[in-house]
Amino acid sequence: MTGFHVRGSSEKEKINLNKLLSIIVLHEDDLYMWQGNSLSLIEQKVSNLYYQSDDTVLFKTTDEV
């Protein structure tokens, strides 16, 4: 694992926006997201990860570098 970001659910906030627990993991050069009870591959050949907001993840692929 070379990078990760975790966003907690909004369940305990004063205003619940129905956001689920999300975990974004950069493993070697593959970018994965775990949300709810499923893990999915977002992209391959990723060189870096930048978490921007609750719904946006920015990354560069090795082809762009």
Steps between C-alpha positions, in 0.01 A plus 500: 500500500649832393210732586151500647211718614209415730176697520263409781126476461283804565267299722604675825511855357233757590382485139525150355592525131481119459874472429636148549836405646745508208859379484719584201826305471791538260675160494812495284349665190136388538234726655219328694189624680319317777149626575220319679608140466659499157852561372543630147797582283478865390807528278828329415844657439440778754804698613348711780177562688345828616170505689310818409154480656235255619420389146818574303835323485770631271789287378758488224571194293855407410414575135442866594822544700 
